[in-house]
Amino acid sequence: MRLKRLGWVVLLGTVGAMAGCASVGVKPWQRDVLARDDMQLDGSPLDSAIDDHLYFSKEASSGGRSFAGGGCGCN
C-alpha cells in the first residue's frame, strides 16, 4: 500500500514538472520587450569595447574572449 502511494506521488510530481515546462518560449507579444537595447546581452557597446581591449591585451591575440587558447600558443 505504501509503495503504491509513493508511485502515485512520483507520477503526479513528474506530470506536474512536465506541465510546468510546457509554456517555455517567447510569445510574439513579448518580443518587443525583449528586443529593447537594455535587455540585450551586450547592453553597452562601450563596455564591450573596453572588455575586448582588456582581453586582447591579456591574451596577446585578437578575440581572446570568444576563441579557445591564448597568446602563448597553449590551448
C-alpha positions as CSV (number, residue, x, y, z in Angstrom):
1,M,0.0,0.0,0.0
2,R,2.8,2.4,0.9
3,L,4.7,1.6,-2.3
4,K,1.6,2.2,-4.4
5,R,1.1,5.6,-2.7
6,L,4.8,6.5,-3.4
7,G,4.2,5.6,-7.1
8,W,1.3,8.0,-7.3
9,V,3.3,10.8,-5.7
10,V,6.2,10.2,-8.2
11,L,3.7,10.1,-11.1
12,L,2.0,13.3,-10.1
13,G,5.3,15.0,-9.4
14,T,6.6,14.0,-12.9
15,V,3.4,15.2,-14.6
16,G,3.5,18.5,-12.7
17,A,7.1,19.1,-13.6
18,M,6.4,18.4,-17.3
19,A,3.3,20.7,-17.3
20,G,5.5,23.4,-15.8
21,C,7.8,23.4,-18.8
22,A,5.0,23.4,-21.3
23,S,5.0,27.2,-21.7
24,V,8.7,27.7,-22.2
25,G,9.4,30.1,-25.0
26,V,8.8,33.6,-26.1
27,K,5.4,34.7,-27.2
28,P,5.0,37.0,-30.2
29,W,3.7,39.8,-28.0
30,Q,6.7,39.5,-25.6
31,R,9.3,40.0,-28.4
32,D,9.1,43.8,-28.4
33,V,10.0,43.9,-24.7
34,L,13.0,41.5,-25.2
35,A,14.2,43.4,-28.3
36,R,14.9,46.6,-26.3
37,D,18.5,47.8,-26.0
38,D,18.6,47.4,-22.2
39,M,17.5,43.7,-22.5
40,Q,20.4,42.7,-24.8
41,L,23.3,40.6,-23.5
42,D,25.6,43.2,-24.9
43,G,23.8,46.2,-23.5
44,S,26.6,48.7,-23.6
45,P,28.8,48.7,-26.7
46,L,31.4,50.9,-24.9
47,D,31.8,48.4,-22.1
48,S,32.1,45.6,-24.6
49,A,34.8,47.5,-26.5
50,I,36.7,48.1,-23.2
51,D,36.4,44.4,-22.3
52,D,37.6,43.4,-25.7
53,H,40.6,45.6,-25.3
54,L,41.4,44.1,-21.9
55,Y,41.2,40.6,-23.2
56,F,43.3,41.5,-26.3
57,S,45.9,42.9,-24.0
58,K,46.0,40.0,-21.6
59,E,45.8,37.2,-24.2
60,A,48.1,38.9,-26.8
61,S,45.7,37.7,-29.5
62,S,42.6,39.0,-31.2
63,G,39.3,37.8,-29.9
64,G,40.6,36.4,-26.6
65,R,37.1,36.2,-25.2
66,S,35.4,34.0,-27.7
67,F,38.2,31.8,-29.0
68,A,39.9,28.9,-27.3
69,G,43.6,29.2,-26.4
70,G,45.8,32.1,-25.5
71,G,48.5,34.2,-27.0
72,C,51.2,31.8,-25.7
73,G,50.2,29.0,-28.1
74,C,48.7,26.8,-25.4
75,N,45.1,25.6,-25.7
